[in-house]
């Protein structure tokens, strides 16, 4: 009958056998690590390359879409300014052809502001810079008597309009 618990003198627990087992285990570990390294290293490198490539593609897409958005916004702003400047120039030439009285000037300014609600204030001045008519969004409750006849010749837009002999949008 075989002894299930061998002693030191038994062949199963001999010193030779116990010295050879760690050598085989370390050889197995070395081979396992080498195979895992050779298998995982390409995967890790592929992952890094794929991640870098994805980053570059996304960066390029972001630059392209930002450039397109800026171009579209610039075109929209140009169209907006062209339309509003044209409206002011048309109104100024209409004033030059037939000045009309103050009520008529205010009505024309109000019609233009109604057509272009982005204009918060519209003023018509005489050659000296005194307001002769105006239309503004009256959220502040300012009375007409306060702004009518006020001198705006010191404001930046008045000398610019006078020097260029053209209406000014500011």
Secondary structure, 3 states (H helix, E strand, C coil): CCCCCCCCCCHHHCHHHHHHHHHHHHHHHHHHHHHHHHHHHHHHHHHHHHHHHHHHHHHHHHHHHHHHHHHHHHHHHHHHHHHHHHHHHHHHHHHHHCCCCHHHHHHHHHHHHHHCCCCCEEEEECCCCEEEEEEECCCCCCCHHHHCCCECCCCHHHHHHHHHCCCCCC
